[in-house]
Amino acid sequence: MYMDLIDFQNMIWVILPLLVIQLSLMIIALRDWYENRMILSQNRSIWLIIILFFSMIGPIIYLLFSQRLIKKNTLVDKSMDDWSV
């Protein structure tokens, strides 16, 4: 019984930082998802599912790929502005 308590106390110091990292990534990804609703309008619901249900990996995948989509869309918007003269 005492050994189980010691194992739990040691395990909590591993789980707690991972939980904080996971929640931080999820909050950052959800905030970015909400702010970029016009740019990511086509796949918004898919990105939300990825962020919420793929715990630690989902927000990382979203943050990596959404930044590429945002850069790509802003480049397309700038090139369209050049043609609208």
PERAKA-V726366 format. One line per field, one symbol per residue. ss: DSSP state (H for helix, E for strand, L for the rest). phi: phi as a letter, one per 40 degrees, with the letter a starting at -180 (. if undefined). A space follows every 10 residues. Layout:
BEGIN
ss: ???
phi: ???
END
This chain:
BEGIN
ss: LHHHHHHHHH HHHHHHHHHH HHHHHHHHHH HHHHHLLLLL LLLHHHHHHH HHHLHHHHHH HHHHHHHHHH HHHHHHHHHH HHHLL
phi: .ccccccccc cccccccccc cccccccccc cccccbcccb ccbdcccccc ccbbeccdcc cdcccccccc cccccccccc ccccc
END
